[in-house]
Amino acid sequence: MEAVRSTTTLSNFHLLNILVLRSLKPLHRLSFSFSASAMESDASCSLVLCGKSSVETEVAKGLKNKNSLKLPDNTKVSLILESEAKNLVKDDDNSFNLSLFMNSIITHRFGRFLIWSPRLSSTHDVVSHNFSELPVGSVCVTDIQFKGRGRTKNVWESPKGCLMYSFTLEMEDGRVVPLIQYVVSLAVTEAVKDVCDKKGLPYIDVKIKWPNDLYVNGLKVGGILCTSTYRSKKFNVSVGVGLNVDNGQPTTCLNAVLKGMAPESNLLKREEILGAFFHKFEKFFDLFMDQGFKSLEELYYRTWLHR
């Protein structure tokens, strides 16, 4: 069956009828970045495949042997296992620490299979274009993204310091697919709180600006992008998240806010936030699928930037 592309959001949202879907319109496709420089494409791209357990490691080996992953712009893709990636993975504070992230993962489904690249056109393109090849719950992370996706098809570069990732999930009921962006937004805000609590850091109050932007102290620090395709009676949903953790220009970032409250504090790490995110999201997603959004509504309203 030919896949039918569907990018949707809830258009008539009201505090008193949040669960009533009256009409669906195209999603305002938002992503987040700071740099205005843009590049059309790169000649090649390296993707490092990493698994939490032997099961995911075997998946990585199979993908590499078959050279299964492609990019929509025909960029040459080189697939590399984590054990082979010593030349790509740099031991510094700027590169994503694969081991730190995998050690933080305690989920059953989400985040257990990781694709990482030091520089990539778009994490969203990787997971959406290769959805059928990847285990559900797979995540793609990059340090630098040079084809950020926005509402007007702008192309820009997201520099180091931003946590940029996309992951996959499946849903059957199309009526609730538009609400998944709210569950994701809530999981991001709760993940930041969780990491702050565990590290004994001051509380950073990340707020949700409807429908899918993240704000701190009145400034945007992140955004959510959800797209979907319909195939074999299921919605294949690709979720993209951008969160500015450690790049203070031109507005602010989480660590800048943290330093303002406690200059001597240990800084937040992208790997810790991503691990905490999947822990929160898996719980919220299961609750959402079992009991509907009503089960998360009170917490969502407390996190809202709106009145």
Phi, psi and chi 1 to 4 in degrees:
 res  aa     phi    psi   chi1   chi2   chi3   chi4
   1 MET       -  132.2  175.8 -179.4  177.9      -
   2 GLU   -69.6  133.5 -176.9   68.1   18.4      -
   3 ALA   -68.1  138.2      -      -      -      -
   4 VAL  -106.0  114.6  179.7      -      -      -
   5 ARG   -71.4  138.6  -69.9 -156.3   57.6   82.2
   6 SER  -145.9  117.1  143.0      -      -      -
   7 THR  -119.9  109.3  -52.9      -      -      -
   8 THR  -129.4  157.6   56.1      -      -      -
   9 THR  -147.3  168.2 -170.5      -      -      -
  10 LEU   -83.4  118.3 -170.7   61.1      -      -
  11 SER   -89.0  -37.9   61.3      -      -      -
  12 ASN  -105.9   87.9  -67.0  -35.1      -      -
  13 PHE  -106.5  129.9 -179.2   89.2      -      -
  14 HIS  -141.5  146.2 -168.9  -81.9      -      -
  15 LEU   -58.6  -30.3  -70.5  174.1      -      -
  16 LEU   -91.1  -11.4  -61.6  179.5      -      -
  17 ASN  -140.5   48.2   63.3   -2.4      -      -
  18 ILE   -60.9  -27.4 -173.1  171.8      -      -
  19 LEU   -93.2    2.5  -60.5  180.0      -      -
  20 VAL   -94.3  115.0 -179.7      -      -      -
  21 LEU   -95.2  107.7  -85.8   72.7      -      -
  22 ARG  -101.3  -27.2  -65.2 -178.5  176.5  177.6
  23 SER  -159.0  150.8   64.8      -      -      -
  24 LEU  -119.1  131.5  -65.9  177.5      -      -
  25 LYS  -130.6  164.0  -66.3 -176.0  178.7 -179.5
  26 PRO   -55.8  138.9  -24.1   33.8      -      -
  27 LEU   -66.1  137.8  172.6   68.3      -      -
  28 HIS   -71.4  102.5  -63.3  -61.1      -      -
  29 ARG   -78.0  108.5  -63.7  171.4   60.4  179.1
  30 LEU  -115.7  138.6  -60.1  177.5      -      -
  31 SER  -137.9  179.3   73.3      -      -      -
  32 PHE  -136.6  137.9 -175.3   71.9      -      -
  33 SER  -167.1  176.2  173.8      -      -      -
  34 PHE  -121.6  -32.5  -71.9  106.1      -      -
  35 SER   -84.4  146.2  174.9      -      -      -
  36 ALA   -97.1   -7.4      -      -      -      -
  37 SER   -71.0  147.2   62.7      -      -      -
  38 ALA  -137.4  152.6      -      -      -      -
  39 MET  -133.9  143.2  -63.9 -175.9 -179.7      -
  40 GLU   -73.1  -48.3  -69.3  -60.5  -36.2      -
  41 SER  -169.2  164.3   64.3      -      -      -
  42 ASP  -115.9  156.1  -90.9   10.4      -      -
  43 ALA   -72.2  -29.1      -      -      -      -
  44 SER  -149.6  164.3   62.4      -      -      -
  45 CYS  -149.5  136.1  171.2      -      -      -
  46 SER  -106.1  129.7  -63.2      -      -      -
  47 LEU  -118.8  122.1  -59.9  178.6      -      -
  48 VAL   -94.8  128.5  178.2      -      -      -
  49 LEU  -104.0  129.2  -49.5  179.5      -      -
  50 CYS  -140.3  135.8 -179.5      -      -      -
  51 GLY  -123.8  149.9      -      -      -      -
  52 LYS   -71.3  -40.3  172.9   68.2  174.5  178.0
  53 SER  -128.8 -178.5   69.8      -      -      -
  54 SER   -63.0  -29.5   58.1      -      -      -
  55 VAL   -62.7  -50.6  174.7      -      -      -
  56 GLU   -69.3  -31.8  -69.9   85.3   21.6      -
  57 THR   -64.5  -37.7  -60.2      -      -      -
  58 GLU   -66.8  -36.2  -72.4  -58.2  -48.2      -
  59 VAL   -61.1  -43.2  171.7      -      -      -
  60 ALA   -60.8  -44.2      -      -      -      -
  61 LYS   -62.5  -41.1  -68.6  178.2 -179.7  177.8
  62 GLY   -64.4  -41.9      -      -      -      -
  63 LEU   -63.0  -40.4  -70.0  172.7      -      -
  64 LYS   -68.0  -45.2 -179.5 -175.0  177.0 -178.8
  65 ASN   -61.3  -35.2  -68.7  -22.6      -      -
  66 LYS   -91.1   -6.3  -63.5  177.8 -178.0  177.7
  67 ASN    49.8   52.9 -164.5   27.4      -      -
  68 SER   -80.5  -26.9  -58.8      -      -      -
  69 LEU   -88.3  134.8  -56.2 -175.2      -      -
  70 LYS  -130.6  163.7  -50.2  -65.5 -179.3 -176.1
  71 LEU  -117.2  147.4  -73.9  175.1      -      -
  72 PRO   -66.4  -20.4   21.8  -32.8      -      -
  73 ASP   -94.0   15.6   55.0    5.9      -      -
  74 ASN    63.7   22.5  -65.1  -40.4      -      -
  75 THR   -63.7  138.4  -62.8      -      -      -
  76 LYS   -69.0  126.1 -179.1 -179.0  178.3 -179.0
  77 VAL  -111.1  129.0  176.7      -      -      -
  78 SER  -109.7  121.4  -61.4      -      -      -
  79 LEU   -96.1  130.5  -59.4 -177.9      -      -
  80 ILE  -132.6  132.8  -55.2  170.3      -      -
  81 LEU   -75.1  154.1  -59.9  179.6      -      -
  82 GLU   -56.3  -38.4 -179.2 -172.3    9.3      -
  83 SER   -66.1  -16.4   58.5      -      -      -
  84 GLU  -103.4    3.3  -54.1  167.6  -23.1      -
  85 ALA  -100.0   23.8      -      -      -      -
  86 LYS   -60.8  -34.0  -67.1 -178.1  179.8  179.8
  87 ASN   -75.0  -23.1  -67.4  -27.8      -      -
  88 LEU   -89.9  -39.4  -83.7  177.6      -      -
  89 VAL   -82.0  113.8 -179.7      -      -      -
  90 LYS   -97.4  139.8  -62.1  178.9 -179.4  179.2
  91 ASP   -85.5   71.6 -172.4   17.1      -      -
  92 ASP  -143.3  178.8   59.1   42.2      -      -
  93 ASP   -79.2   -9.2  -67.5  -25.6      -      -
  94 ASN   -93.8  -25.3  -66.7  -37.9      -      -
  95 SER   -87.3  145.5  -67.6      -      -      -
  96 PHE   -64.6  127.8 -168.9   83.3      -      -
  97 ASN   -89.1  102.5 -170.5  -43.0      -      -
  98 LEU   -61.5  -43.1  -56.4  179.2      -      -
  99 SER   -65.5  -43.1  -63.1      -      -      -
 100 LEU   -60.7  -42.1  178.9   58.9      -      -
 101 PHE   -66.4  -48.6  168.0   69.7      -      -
 102 MET   -63.0  -34.5  -80.0  -61.0  168.9      -
 103 ASN   -69.1  -22.0  -70.9  -23.2      -      -
 104 SER   -87.9  -12.8   71.7      -      -      -
 105 ILE   -78.4  125.0  -77.6  -69.3      -      -
 106 ILE  -127.7   19.8   56.0  174.7      -      -
 107 THR   -85.1  168.3   56.3      -      -      -
 108 HIS   -97.4  -26.3  -62.2  -70.4      -      -
 109 ARG  -129.9  -49.4  -71.3  164.3  -67.3  162.2
 110 PHE   -87.2  135.1  -65.6  102.2      -      -
 111 GLY    82.7    2.5      -      -      -      -
 112 ARG   -81.0  -20.4  -65.0  178.7   62.3   88.0
 113 PHE  -116.6  120.9 -176.8   78.4      -      -
 114 LEU  -118.1  136.6  170.6   72.7      -      -
 115 ILE  -115.0  124.2  -56.4  169.6      -      -
 116 TRP  -126.8  142.7  170.1   77.2      -      -
 117 SER  -139.0  138.6  177.6      -      -      -
 118 PRO   -65.7  -27.6   22.3  -32.6      -      -
 119 ARG  -152.4  128.2 -171.3  170.3 -175.4  -86.1
 120 LEU  -147.9  149.0 -171.9   60.9      -      -
 121 SER   -64.5  -52.9   57.5      -      -      -
 122 SER  -160.5  124.3  166.8      -      -      -
 123 THR   -63.3  -33.2   59.0      -      -      -
 124 HIS   -65.3  -38.7 -150.2   78.9      -      -
 125 ASP   -63.5  -37.3  -75.8  -13.5      -      -
 126 VAL   -62.8  -49.8  172.2      -      -      -
 127 VAL   -76.4  -37.3  -61.1      -      -      -
 128 SER   -73.1  -37.6   60.5      -      -      -
 129 HIS   -74.7  -22.7 -163.6   67.4      -      -
 130 ASN  -118.7   26.1  -61.2  -77.3      -      -
 131 PHE   -54.1  -46.8 -162.9  102.3      -      -
 132 SER   -70.3  -17.0   60.9      -      -      -
 133 GLU   -88.4  -17.0  -58.0  -69.5  -19.7      -
 134 LEU  -104.8  149.0  -60.7  171.8      -      -
 135 PRO   -63.6  143.8  -15.1   27.2      -      -
 136 VAL   -62.3  132.6  173.8      -      -      -
 137 GLY    99.4   -0.9      -      -      -      -
 138 SER   -65.2  148.7  -63.3      -      -      -
 139 VAL  -129.1  142.1   58.2      -      -      -
 140 CYS  -117.1  129.7  179.2      -      -      -
 141 VAL  -127.4  144.8 -177.4      -      -      -
 142 THR  -138.7  155.9 -172.0      -      -      -
 143 ASP   -83.9  -37.7  -66.7  -26.8      -      -
 144 ILE  -131.7  130.9  -63.5  175.2      -      -
 145 GLN  -121.3  124.0 -177.3  173.9 -108.8      -
 146 PHE  -110.9   10.5   61.2   87.0      -      -
 147 LYS  -136.4   57.5  -99.2 -171.4 -177.4  176.5
 148 GLY   -59.3  145.2      -      -      -      -
 149 ARG  -108.6  126.7  -62.4  168.3   63.6  176.5
 150 GLY  -125.6 -177.4      -      -      -      -
 151 ARG   -66.3  -31.4  -73.1  178.0  -68.6  176.9
 152 THR  -106.5   24.3   55.8      -      -      -
 153 LYS    62.0   28.8  -62.7 -177.2  179.2 -179.3
 154 ASN   -67.0  152.5  -68.7  -29.9      -      -
 155 VAL  -122.9  127.0  178.0      -      -      -
 156 TRP  -149.9  173.4   63.9   86.4      -      -
 157 GLU  -105.7  132.4 -179.1  170.8  -39.8      -
 158 SER  -100.3  114.8  -57.1      -      -      -
 159 PRO   -79.8  175.8   30.3  -34.7      -      -
 160 LYS   -61.9  149.3  -72.2 -173.9  176.2 -178.5
 161 GLY   107.7  -20.1      -      -      -      -
 162 CYS   -90.7  137.7  -60.9      -      -      -
 163 LEU   -88.8  107.4  172.8   57.7      -      -
 164 MET  -119.7  118.8  -63.2  160.5  -70.9      -
 165 TYR  -152.0  156.3   63.1   98.0      -      -
 166 SER  -136.7  144.9  -60.6      -      -      -
 167 PHE  -142.5  169.5   67.7   97.9      -      -
 168 THR  -114.0  150.6   64.4      -      -      -
 169 LEU  -155.1  161.4   61.7   92.7      -      -
 170 GLU  -119.1  143.2  -76.5 -175.6  -20.7      -
 171 MET  -140.9  151.2  -58.1  176.5   71.1      -
 172 GLU  -106.3  -32.4  -65.3 -176.5   -1.3      -
 173 ASP   -92.6  105.5 -171.9  -10.0      -      -
 174 GLY   -64.1  -19.9      -      -      -      -
 175 ARG   -69.0  -24.7  -65.4  170.7  -62.5  177.6
 176 VAL  -106.1   -4.3  -60.6      -      -      -
 177 VAL   -56.5  -41.8  169.1      -      -      -
 178 PRO   -61.7  -22.4  -23.7   34.9      -      -
 179 LEU   -81.8   -9.6  -63.7  175.5      -      -
 180 ILE   -65.1  -28.2 -163.7   62.9      -      -
 181 GLN   -64.8  -29.0   61.1 -174.5  -38.3      -
 182 TYR   -73.3  -37.2  -50.0  138.3      -      -
 183 VAL   -65.0  -42.3 -178.3      -      -      -
 184 VAL   -63.5  -46.7  173.7      -      -      -
 185 SER   -58.0  -43.2  -59.8      -      -      -
 186 LEU   -65.4  -39.1 -170.5   57.1      -      -
 187 ALA   -64.9  -35.1      -      -      -      -
 188 VAL   -65.3  -48.6  173.6      -      -      -
 189 THR   -62.6  -40.1   63.3      -      -      -
 190 GLU   -72.0  -30.6  -68.3  -59.6  -60.4      -
 191 ALA   -65.6  -41.7      -      -      -      -
 192 VAL   -62.2  -43.8  173.9      -      -      -
 193 LYS   -59.9  -42.9  -64.2  176.1 -173.4  175.7
 194 ASP   -62.8  -44.6 -173.4   62.8      -      -
 195 VAL   -65.6  -41.5  173.8      -      -      -
 196 CYS   -60.5  -43.0  -72.0      -      -      -
 197 ASP   -63.1  -45.3  -72.7  -18.7      -      -
 198 LYS   -66.9  -30.9  -72.6 -178.9  177.9  178.4
 199 LYS   -94.9    2.6  -58.9 -175.6   75.3  169.2
 200 GLY    66.2   34.4      -      -      -      -
 201 LEU   -98.5  159.3  -60.8  174.1      -      -
 202 PRO   -59.4  152.3  -23.1   32.8      -      -
 203 TYR   -74.6  123.7  173.8   69.8      -      -
 204 ILE  -100.2  117.1  -60.4  178.1      -      -
 205 ASP   -90.7   84.6 -169.2   17.8      -      -
 206 VAL   -79.0  128.9 -179.1      -      -      -
 207 LYS  -112.7  155.5  -68.0  -68.8 -170.9  179.4
 208 ILE  -100.9  121.7  -60.2  170.2      -      -
 209 LYS  -100.6  117.7 -178.1  179.3  179.8 -178.2
 210 TRP   -58.2  139.1 -172.0   85.4      -      -
 211 PRO   -94.3  -21.6   32.7  -35.0      -      -
 212 ASN  -151.9   32.4   48.6   14.7      -      -
 213 ASP  -109.1  152.7  -74.8  -20.3      -      -
 214 LEU  -119.0  132.1  -57.2  171.2      -      -
 215 TYR  -129.4  148.0  -86.0   67.3      -      -
 216 VAL  -134.5  127.4  173.0      -      -      -
 217 ASN    52.4   37.9  -63.5  -22.1      -      -
 218 GLY    81.2    3.9      -      -      -      -
 219 LEU  -118.5  142.1  -62.9  172.9      -      -
 220 LYS   -72.8  131.1 -177.2  177.5  175.8 -178.8
 221 VAL  -124.6   -0.7  -66.5      -      -      -
 222 GLY  -173.4  173.0      -      -      -      -
 223 GLY  -160.8  162.0      -      -      -      -
 224 ILE  -121.4  139.7  -44.2  -63.7      -      -
 225 LEU  -129.7  122.5  169.4   68.9      -      -
 226 CYS  -122.1  127.5  -63.2      -      -      -
 227 THR  -128.8  161.9   61.0      -      -      -
 228 SER  -149.4  155.0   66.4      -      -      -
 229 THR  -126.4  152.9   60.7      -      -      -
 230 TYR  -109.9  121.7 -174.9   75.0      -      -
 231 ARG  -150.2  133.2 -173.7 -170.7  -62.6  -89.4
 232 SER    52.5   45.0  -58.7      -      -      -
 233 LYS    66.3   22.4  -61.3 -177.3  178.6 -179.8
 234 LYS  -136.3  149.5  -70.5 -175.1  178.1 -179.1
 235 PHE   -94.3  118.1  -71.1   90.2      -      -
 236 ASN   -89.9  108.1  -63.0  -24.1      -      -
 237 VAL  -102.4  128.4 -176.9      -      -      -
 238 SER  -108.8  123.1  -59.9      -      -      -
 239 VAL  -111.8  126.1  179.0      -      -      -
 240 GLY  -114.7  138.2      -      -      -      -
 241 VAL  -131.8  134.4  178.9      -      -      -
 242 GLY  -123.5  125.5      -      -      -      -
 243 LEU  -136.8  121.6 -178.0   64.5      -      -
 244 ASN   -83.2  101.6 -165.6   12.5      -      -
 245 VAL   -88.7  -43.2  177.5      -      -      -
 246 ASP  -143.9   38.4 -161.9   30.1      -      -
 247 ASN  -134.0  103.9  178.0   19.3      -      -
 248 GLY   -81.1    1.5      -      -      -      -
 249 GLN  -111.9  144.6  -62.1  -62.0  -33.8      -
 250 PRO   -93.1   -2.0   34.1  -35.4      -      -
 251 THR  -109.8  -85.5   55.3      -      -      -
 252 THR  -160.8  176.4 -169.0      -      -      -
 253 CYS  -149.6  171.3   64.7      -      -      -
 254 LEU   -61.2  -43.2  -61.9 -175.0      -      -
 255 ASN   -70.3  -29.9  -81.5  -26.3      -      -
 256 ALA   -66.0  -41.5      -      -      -      -
 257 VAL   -63.9  -41.5  174.1      -      -      -
 258 LEU   -63.3  -44.5 -176.8   60.2      -      -
 259 LYS   -62.8  -34.1  -70.9  177.7 -177.6  177.3
 260 GLY   -65.7  -30.1      -      -      -      -
 261 MET   -88.7  -36.2  -65.5 -173.2  -66.8      -
 262 ALA  -148.6   90.7      -      -      -      -
 263 PRO   -56.5  -28.0  -25.0   34.3      -      -
 264 GLU   -94.4    6.8  -57.2  -58.0  -39.0      -
 265 SER   -70.1  150.5  -64.7      -      -      -
 266 ASN   -67.7  140.7  -67.1  -35.4      -      -
 267 LEU   -81.1  156.8  -61.2 -179.4      -      -
 268 LEU   -73.5  144.2  -60.4  174.1      -      -
 269 LYS  -111.9  142.5  -64.4 -177.7  179.7  -64.0
 270 ARG   -58.9  -41.1  -67.8  175.9  -63.5  157.9
 271 GLU   -63.0  -38.8  -59.3   85.9   -9.6      -
 272 GLU   -67.2  -41.9  -63.3  170.1  -28.1      -
 273 ILE   -66.4  -41.9  -65.8  175.4      -      -
 274 LEU   -65.2  -42.2 -174.0   56.5      -      -
 275 GLY   -61.3  -44.3      -      -      -      -
 276 ALA   -65.9  -35.1      -      -      -      -
 277 PHE   -59.8  -50.0  165.1   80.7      -      -
 278 PHE   -65.9  -33.1  -79.3  119.8      -      -
 279 HIS   -62.1  -46.8  177.5   60.0      -      -
 280 LYS   -68.4  -44.4  -68.0  -67.5 -175.6 -179.3
 281 PHE   -63.9  -42.6  177.0   76.9      -      -
 282 GLU   -59.1  -41.0 -171.1  164.5  -83.0      -
 283 LYS   -66.7  -46.4  -72.8 -174.0  174.7 -178.8
 284 PHE   -65.1  -40.2  -71.3  165.5      -      -
 285 PHE   -64.2  -44.3 -178.8   71.7      -      -
 286 ASP   -63.0  -41.1  -71.5  -17.1      -      -
 287 LEU   -64.6  -42.2 -163.0   60.2      -      -
 288 PHE   -62.4  -43.9  171.9   59.3      -      -
 289 MET   -71.2  -31.3  -63.0  -52.3  -65.4      -
 290 ASP   -83.7  -39.0  -69.6  -19.4      -      -
 291 GLN  -122.3   -2.6  -57.6  178.9   27.3      -
 292 GLY    83.7  176.1      -      -      -      -
 293 PHE   -69.6  -17.9 -166.8   76.1      -      -
 294 LYS   -56.3  -32.4 -171.2   71.6  174.6  177.7
 295 SER   -68.9  -19.3   58.3      -      -      -
 296 LEU  -111.6   -2.8  -59.7  170.5      -      -
 297 GLU   -61.9  -44.8 -172.7  173.8  -47.2      -
 298 GLU   -62.1  -44.9 -178.1  178.9  -10.3      -
 299 LEU   -64.4  -38.1  179.1   59.9      -      -
 300 TYR   -63.5  -44.4 -175.4   83.6      -      -
 301 TYR   -63.4  -35.9  -75.1  158.0      -      -
 302 ARG   -67.4  -23.4  -68.9 -156.3  -56.8  -95.9
 303 THR   -95.3   -9.1  -46.1      -      -      -
 304 TRP   -64.7  141.4 -112.6   32.1      -      -
 305 LEU   -79.4  -19.6 -171.5   63.0      -      -
 306 HIS   -89.4  166.3  -47.3  -83.6      -      -
 307 ARG   -97.7      -  -65.2 -178.4  178.2  178.9
